Amino acid sequence: QVQLVESGGGLVQPGGSLRLSCAASGSMNVMGWFRQAPGKQRELVALITSGGSTNYADSVKGRFTISRDNAKNTVYLQMNSLEPEDTAVYYCNGRALVRGVLQFYWGQGTQVTVSS
């Protein structure tokens, strides 16, 4: 059973920074972050492939940076210049090819609150 364990959420003031981490129990082809604010659908924040290619939501470009350590099966999300609109539960997402089928895995979520 693959597990994704997140850490690093919390309360931060507008303009502040947080770093999220997510460790997977197995290797992943793609890892990333989604978020869900109250009353809204879950949305993509950023993805990164095992080769280092990245994709960001327009709303976080220039403020958030995704990276990964393949040896540790860990993905990071450095969040700078945080805004109240970034408040959400952040979910780690991992994707792995298992016997030719792409499997999706999710972490339990970590709360990020941006407020003064």
C-alpha positions, -999 to +999 in steps of 0.1 A: +000+000+000+016+033-012+015+061+013+021+098+009+029+117+041+028+155+041+042+180+065+049+217+068+015+234+068+005+261+093-005+297+098+014+324+082+009+362+077+004+376+042+037+380+024+052+352+044+066+318+033+060+281+040+076+249+028+056+218+023+071+183+021+056+150+010+074+117+013+061+087-007+067+051+003+075+042-032+089+057-064+066+080-084+068+091-120+050+124-112+046+141-079+028+173-072+004+194-051-033+202-053-053+224-030-089+228-020-103+259-004-137+258+015-166+257-010-143+252-040-131+223-061-097+208-057-073+225-081-038+219-094-010+239-078+022+223-093+035+191-107+070+177-113+082+147-132+110+124-122+131+141-149+125+175-133+099+190-157+075+213-139+040+227-144+024+255-123-010+270-120-010+306-133-020+318-098+012+306-082+038+312-110+067+333-097+057+327-061+058+289-056+086+265-065+082+227-067+112+204-064+119+168-056+145+144-043+141+112-063+164+093-039+141+101-010+108+099-030+101+133-016+085+164-032+087+199-018+067+230-024+083+263-014+056+290-011+067+326-010+047+359-010+017+340+003-017+356+000-050+351+018-063+335-014-037+307-009-055+295+022-066+259+016-059+223+024-029+212+003-028+176-009+002+158-022-004+138-053+018+109-067+014+090-099+031+057-107+029+032-135+019-001-120+019-030-145+013-005-173-016+013-156-011+048-142-021+048-105-030+080-085-022+084-049-031+111-024-018+123+009-041+132+038-038+169+033-022+197+053-038+230+062-023+263+050-038+294+064-027+329+053-040+355+076-030+385+097 
